[in-house]
Amino acid sequence: MTAAPLALAPDQRFLFNGLRVLVVDDQEHVRKWIRRVLQQFDVTRVTEAEDGRAGLALVTEPGAEFDLIICDLKMPNIDGVEFIRALSALRIQTSVVLLSMQGERVLETSALLATEHGLRVLGAIAKPLNEEKLLPLLQAAVEEPLQPSPAPPRLSQDTLRAVLTDGTLHMLYQPVIAMATGDFAGVEALVRWTHPVHGLVGPDLFAGVCEESDSLSDWLLASTLRETLAFMGRWTATGQPIKAAINVHAKAFDRIDLPERLLAEVQRAGVDPRQVTLELTERSVATDALRMLDVATRLRLKGFSLAIDDFGSGHAGLAQLRRLPFNVLKVDHQFVNGAAESPSKRSVLEASIALARNLSMTSVAEGVQTRDDWDLLQALGCEQMQGYFIARPMPEVGLSAWATQWMLHHAGAATY
């Protein structure tokens, strides 16, 4: 070993000491060696994962934050490339170093792939790692902070038609937790687009454009349903039936045959309609209110749940609740995040939960980000919650790893 840390400036040594590092490698002796090399630079906040699956479980833990991920490429279960893809889908904001005993070309292409996925790659280096290779990477990690990407431009309908058919739209799933037990209660299915320049972007960019066109709106709904139901069917086939909430624009309720179409899709996927919740934003209004009431009622008769989403963010919430047979009320994140410190947010939150209880609806809090807000929601009797404090939206492979981790360490209200 060299005396590399003795040559560091005191301020740099202090910065290195604060780095939070995740080492992902399937060989224990390699992980120990990397930890030892990191210690030469006073990097002691090191977490280890034996493969990509374990790494995903760690990065999706509530409150998990890493400044640097050092990842091997060739691993069982989930290899380094799959791990990179999942990090991108999760929008993990961290720096990455790739390690491998593969040839230089494999390292180069892996680094290119990770960069194309929108990750910040500090380097791709051949094993074994040593102080000489590591020092410039640590310096880059502390001296070049991550910069937010500029917002992508709004899509035109013509561009969106191409996007809808090129495979760059895909689904992520955000876990929902039952407050009374701490059990994993299901997911919300969220559609995302992998932009060639800006990386992963949410529906704010393209949902509005879809809603301007009946054909695009129908296509997006059909695609979302197909992928989500296929995911639910795979879990059901393994003996783990899972509930999922799917966002639906009110224009879909203009189709009088919507209940029959949805039921046929659900049955084809081997899913019980009672596992499916259709979410309508409070601001969403159908063209024909009478037809919407007809369709909504028949959906409930066929076993589907209906959720009013983003409750409190619009002006028609109470009128919608009075007219339509909703059985789930989702409180908008703007009233949940920081409610423990804001009397006004707490008042809206408390009133929304009480309203749901009085109407025999399931209350769901969106956007939970802190333990204080979790505790407040529990005290107010909120039934379910979702948010970054629990887990970020993630791809199916990440959800499987997260669910295993949650059930092992966090199931049961008394243990969390």
Buried (B, 14 or more C-beta within 10 A) or exposed (E): EEEBBEEBEEEBBEBBEEBBBBBBBBEEEBBEBBBEBBEBBBBEEBBBBBBBBBBBBBBBBBEBEBBBBBBBBBBEBBBBBBBBBBBBBBBBBBBBBBBBEBEEEBBEBBBEBBBBBBBBBBBBBBBEBBBEBBBEBBBBBBEEEEEEEEEBEEBEEEEBBEBBEEEBBBBBBBBBBBBEEBBBBBBBBBBBBBBEEBBBBBBEBBBEBBBEBEEBBBBBBEBBBBBBBBBBBBBBEEEEBBBBBBBBBBBBBBBEEBBEBBBEBBEEBBBEBEBBBBBBBBBBBBEEEEBBBBBBBBBBEBBBBBBBBBBBBBEEBEEBBEBBBBBBBBBBBBBBBBBBEEEEBBEBBBBBBEBBBEEEBBBBBBBBBBEEBBEBBBEBBBBBBBBBBBBBBBBBBBBBBBBEBBEEEBBEBEEB
